[in-house]
Amino acid sequence: MAEIPQAVLADRLSEEINGRKVRAAVFTTFSFDPGFFELHILPTLFDIQLSQVEKIKRIQLENALQKVDDIAVYYDRTALAQEALPAQLDFRRIGVRVPQGVFHPKLVFVLVDNCRDDKGQTLVSQSLIFGCLSANLTRGGWWENVEVAHFVEIKGKDRPDERYSYRKDLLGLTKRIMELGGPAEEQIEVISPYFGGDNGGTLARLVDALNPKEIRVYLPRDADGAAKVTEALYESIGELAYWSILPPPITRSGAEKFNTNALPRFTHAKVYRLWRPDGKQIILSGSVNLTDAAHSSVKSGKTQ
């Protein structure tokens, strides 16, 4: 009987990427732990030395994400892992609902650049690394369980369809996943430096009124990177929305835009961005914080 090959799943994916620049990546999963994904799975996409200190590691990953076109995770909306921690980095999370069933595929799609020289200066072609797994995007799936995974590389230079007998199946699969994910217009993004109370009640009422598929709230931070919200508020809003962080080039001063050691400026902006069903965006900007006072009745006689 032939010996079954064994490997650490993250190492196996890193071997497939082989130091090449990642252009985009899509993961699908049933159960999802956003915090674990961004700290322990996302790093496999980048050929960089990362700190073991979580705060510094996230800053390094923030910078790396600025050089990637898109990273997205599709997951079953009913299956966030019980021990899941909220994400803090800016990658897309798309919750999927399947009528009379669950969203259960565990797939990996990674688009990489093939370059002629080691410095990545001369682009020759691109390849799609495709992986079919049994592992969810959780600690159990990537660190603890015995799982199975199979990876193949589809090279862009190999044009004839017969080279890949599953090409049409793969295209149909990706189309189906995007359809299940629904239109992007069912999303809301909120930037606010101040939040009211410790129970996230203002955000909860906003969610009830608009019923978005996904809501993202940007985390206000001190100059040293510490969150400017209480632990109770962080957890309560984390149950309703994804915490994200503004890209460093936005929060640094103009002269220090690309200096990774530069401290961020205080973000005092208030912005609400909503996608309508017709694909158009509604952007509300001004002085409206995500607080009860700002969203209270007009009986106060004040105009925001």
C-alpha positions as CSV (number, residue, x, y, z in Angstrom):
1,M,0.0,0.0,0.0
2,A,1.4,3.4,-1.0
3,E,2.4,5.7,1.8
4,I,-0.1,8.6,2.3
5,P,1.7,11.9,2.0
6,Q,1.3,14.1,5.1
7,A,2.0,17.8,5.7
8,V,0.9,20.8,7.8
9,L,-1.9,22.4,5.8
10,A,-0.6,26.0,6.1
11,D,2.9,24.8,5.0
12,R,1.4,22.9,2.0
13,L,-0.3,26.1,0.8
14,S,2.9,28.1,1.2
15,E,4.8,25.5,-0.8
16,E,2.2,25.9,-3.7
17,I,2.6,29.7,-3.6
18,N,6.4,29.2,-3.5
19,G,7.2,32.9,-2.7
20,R,5.3,34.3,-5.7
21,K,3.3,37.5,-5.4
22,V,-0.3,36.8,-4.6
23,R,-2.7,38.9,-6.7
24,A,-6.0,37.8,-5.2
25,A,-7.4,35.0,-3.1
26,V,-10.8,33.5,-2.3
27,F,-11.5,31.0,0.5
28,T,-14.8,29.2,1.2
29,T,-15.8,27.4,4.4
30,F,-18.7,26.2,6.5
31,S,-17.5,27.2,10.0
32,F,-15.4,30.4,10.2
33,D,-13.2,32.0,12.8
34,P,-12.3,35.4,11.4
35,G,-9.7,36.2,14.1
36,F,-7.9,32.9,13.6
37,F,-8.0,33.2,9.9
38,E,-6.3,36.6,9.8
39,L,-3.6,35.7,12.2
40,H,-2.7,32.2,11.2
41,I,-4.1,31.4,7.7
42,L,-3.8,34.8,5.9
43,P,0.0,34.9,6.6
44,T,0.5,31.9,4.3
45,L,-0.2,34.2,1.3
46,F,2.8,36.4,2.0
47,D,6.5,35.7,1.8
48,I,7.5,38.0,4.7
49,Q,8.9,37.6,8.2
50,L,6.1,38.3,10.7
51,S,6.4,39.2,14.3
52,Q,5.1,36.9,17.0
53,V,3.5,39.9,18.8
54,E,-0.1,40.1,17.6
55,K,-0.4,43.9,17.4
56,I,2.8,44.2,15.4
57,K,1.8,41.2,13.2
58,R,-1.5,42.8,12.3
59,I,0.2,46.0,11.3
60,Q,2.6,44.0,9.1
61,L,-0.4,42.2,7.5
62,E,-2.2,45.5,7.0
63,N,0.7,46.7,4.9
64,A,0.9,43.4,3.0
65,L,-2.8,43.6,2.2
66,Q,-2.4,47.0,0.5
67,K,-0.4,45.2,-2.3
68,V,-3.2,42.6,-3.0
69,D,-6.1,43.3,-5.3
70,D,-8.7,41.4,-3.3
71,I,-9.0,38.7,-0.6
72,A,-12.5,37.3,0.3
73,V,-13.9,34.6,2.5
74,Y,-17.3,33.0,1.8
75,Y,-18.8,31.3,4.8
76,D,-22.2,29.9,6.1
77,R,-23.8,32.7,8.0
78,T,-25.2,30.3,10.6
79,A,-21.8,28.7,11.3
80,L,-19.4,31.2,12.9
81,A,-17.2,29.2,15.3
82,Q,-18.3,29.4,18.9
83,E,-14.8,30.4,20.0
84,A,-14.5,32.8,17.0
85,L,-12.8,36.2,17.5
86,P,-13.7,39.2,15.3
87,A,-11.4,40.2,12.5
88,Q,-9.5,43.5,12.5
89,L,-8.0,43.5,9.0
90,D,-9.5,44.7,5.8
91,F,-10.4,41.6,3.8
92,R,-13.9,40.8,2.6
93,R,-16.2,38.4,4.5
94,I,-19.3,37.3,2.7
95,G,-21.9,35.4,4.7
96,V,-23.9,32.9,2.6
97,R,-27.4,31.6,3.2
98,V,-28.5,28.5,1.3
99,P,-32.2,27.8,1.2
100,Q,-33.0,24.4,2.8
101,G,-29.4,23.6,3.4
102,V,-26.0,24.9,4.4
103,F,-23.0,26.4,2.6
104,H,-20.4,23.6,3.1
105,P,-17.5,23.8,0.5
106,K,-14.0,24.2,1.7
107,L,-12.1,25.6,-1.2
108,V,-9.0,27.8,-1.9
109,F,-8.4,29.9,-5.0
110,V,-5.1,31.9,-5.1
111,L,-4.1,33.9,-8.1
112,V,-0.3,34.4,-8.3
113,D,2.1,36.2,-10.6
114,N,4.8,34.2,-12.4
115,C,7.9,36.5,-12.9
116,R,11.1,35.9,-14.8
117,D,13.3,37.3,-12.1
118,D,13.4,36.9,-8.3
119,K,12.6,40.5,-7.7
120,G,9.2,40.2,-9.5
121,Q,10.0,42.9,-12.0
122,T,9.2,41.0,-15.2
123,L,5.7,39.4,-15.2
124,V,5.5,36.4,-17.5
125,S,2.1,34.9,-16.7
126,Q,-0.3,34.1,-13.9
127,S,-1.3,30.9,-12.3
128,L,-4.4,29.9,-10.3
129,I,-3.7,27.6,-7.3
130,F,-6.8,25.7,-6.6
131,G,-7.3,23.6,-3.4
132,C,-10.1,21.3,-2.4
133,L,-10.1,20.6,1.4
134,S,-12.1,19.1,4.2
135,A,-10.8,21.7,6.6
136,N,-12.9,24.7,7.8
137,L,-11.3,28.0,8.4
138,T,-10.9,27.4,12.1
139,R,-8.3,26.4,14.6
140,G,-9.6,22.8,14.6
141,G,-9.5,22.6,10.8
142,W,-6.0,24.0,10.3
143,W,-4.2,23.1,13.5
144,E,-5.8,20.2,15.3
145,N,-7.8,17.8,13.1
146,V,-6.7,15.2,10.6
147,E,-7.9,16.7,7.3
148,V,-7.4,16.0,3.6
149,A,-6.4,18.5,1.0
150,H,-5.5,18.4,-2.7
151,F,-3.9,21.3,-4.6
152,V,-3.4,21.9,-8.3
153,E,-1.9,24.7,-10.3
154,I,-3.6,26.0,-13.4
155,K,-1.1,27.8,-15.5
156,G,-2.3,30.7,-17.6
157,K,-0.1,29.8,-20.6
158,D,-1.8,26.4,-21.0
159,R,-4.7,27.8,-23.1
160,P,-6.4,24.6,-24.6
161,D,-9.5,23.6,-22.6
162,E,-8.6,19.9,-22.9
163,R,-5.6,20.5,-20.7
164,Y,-7.9,20.9,-17.7
165,S,-10.9,18.6,-18.1
166,Y,-12.5,20.3,-15.0
167,R,-12.2,23.9,-16.4
168,K,-16.0,24.3,-17.1
169,D,-16.8,22.7,-13.8
170,L,-14.5,25.1,-12.0
171,L,-16.0,28.1,-13.8
172,G,-19.5,26.9,-12.9
173,L,-18.5,26.4,-9.3
174,T,-17.1,30.0,-8.9
175,K,-20.2,31.5,-10.6
176,R,-22.5,29.6,-8.2
177,I,-20.5,30.7,-5.1
178,M,-20.7,34.4,-6.2
179,E,-24.5,34.0,-6.8
180,L,-25.0,32.5,-3.3
181,G,-22.9,35.4,-1.8
182,G,-25.5,37.8,-3.2
183,P,-25.0,41.3,-4.5
184,A,-22.4,43.6,-2.8
185,E,-25.0,46.3,-2.4
186,E,-26.4,44.7,0.7
187,Q,-23.5,46.1,2.8
188,I,-22.9,49.0,5.1
189,E,-19.6,50.5,6.2
190,V,-19.3,52.9,9.1
191,I,-16.5,55.2,10.2
192,S,-17.0,56.9,13.5
193,P,-14.6,58.1,16.2
194,Y,-17.1,57.8,19.0
195,F,-19.7,55.2,20.1
196,G,-22.4,55.5,22.7
197,G,-22.6,53.2,25.8
198,D,-21.3,49.6,26.0
199,N,-24.1,47.7,24.4
200,G,-24.0,48.7,20.7
201,G,-27.6,49.7,20.8
202,T,-27.3,52.4,18.2
203,L,-25.8,50.0,15.7
204,A,-28.4,47.4,16.5
205,R,-31.2,49.8,15.6
206,L,-29.4,50.7,12.4
207,V,-29.1,47.0,11.4
208,D,-32.8,46.5,12.2
209,A,-33.8,49.4,10.1
210,L,-31.7,48.6,7.0
211,N,-31.3,44.8,7.3
212,P,-27.9,44.6,5.6
213,K,-26.3,41.3,4.6
214,E,-23.0,42.6,6.0
215,I,-21.9,45.6,8.1
216,R,-18.3,46.7,8.7
217,V,-17.3,49.2,11.4
218,Y,-13.9,50.7,11.4
219,L,-12.1,50.5,14.8
220,P,-11.0,53.9,16.2
221,R,-7.4,53.6,17.6
222,D,-4.9,55.6,19.6
223,A,-1.6,56.6,18.1
224,D,0.0,53.5,19.6
225,G,-2.6,51.2,18.0
226,A,-4.8,50.6,21.0
227,A,-8.6,50.4,20.5
228,K,-10.4,53.5,21.7
229,V,-13.5,51.5,22.8
230,T,-14.3,49.6,25.9
231,E,-14.0,45.8,25.9
232,A,-17.7,45.4,26.4
233,L,-18.5,47.7,23.5
234,Y,-15.9,45.9,21.3
235,E,-17.6,42.6,22.0
236,S,-21.2,43.8,21.6
237,I,-20.5,45.5,18.2
238,G,-18.4,42.4,17.2
239,E,-21.6,40.4,17.5
240,L,-23.4,42.6,14.9
241,A,-20.6,43.6,12.6
242,Y,-17.0,43.1,11.5
243,W,-14.4,45.3,13.0
244,S,-11.9,46.6,10.4
245,I,-9.0,49.0,10.3
246,L,-8.4,51.9,7.9
247,P,-5.5,51.3,5.6
248,P,-2.3,52.9,7.1
249,P,-1.6,55.1,4.0
250,I,-4.9,56.9,4.8
251,T,-4.3,57.5,8.5
252,R,-0.6,58.6,8.1
253,S,0.3,62.1,7.2
254,G,1.1,62.9,3.6
255,A,4.8,63.0,4.0
256,E,4.8,59.7,6.0
257,K,2.3,57.9,3.9
258,F,4.5,54.9,3.1
259,N,6.6,55.0,6.3
260,T,5.7,51.8,8.2
261,N,7.0,53.3,11.4
262,A,4.9,56.5,11.2
263,L,2.1,56.9,13.8
264,P,-1.5,57.2,12.5
265,R,-3.4,60.4,12.8
266,F,-6.6,60.6,14.8
267,T,-9.5,59.8,12.5
268,H,-12.3,62.2,13.3
269,A,-14.3,61.6,10.2
270,K,-17.9,60.3,10.3
271,V,-18.9,58.3,7.2
272,Y,-21.8,55.9,6.5
273,R,-21.6,54.1,3.1
274,L,-24.6,52.0,2.0
275,W,-25.0,50.0,-1.2
276,R,-28.6,50.1,-2.7
277,P,-30.2,47.2,-4.5
278,D,-29.7,49.0,-7.8
279,G,-25.9,49.0,-7.3
280,K,-25.6,52.7,-6.5
281,Q,-24.0,53.9,-3.3
282,I,-25.4,56.3,-0.7
283,I,-22.7,58.1,1.3
284,L,-23.6,60.1,4.4
285,S,-20.7,62.2,5.8
286,G,-20.6,65.0,8.3
287,S,-20.8,65.1,12.1
288,V,-23.0,62.1,12.9
289,N,-21.2,59.8,15.3
290,L,-22.4,56.2,16.0
291,T,-24.1,57.4,19.2
292,D,-27.6,57.6,20.6
293,A,-27.3,61.4,20.7
294,A,-26.5,61.6,17.0
295,H,-29.2,59.2,16.0
296,S,-31.9,60.4,18.4
297,S,-35.2,62.0,17.5
298,V,-35.4,65.4,15.9
299,K,-37.3,66.6,18.9
300,S,-34.0,67.8,20.3
301,G,-34.2,70.6,17.8
302,K,-30.7,70.1,16.7
303,T,-29.5,69.5,13.1
304,Q,-26.7,67.1,12.4
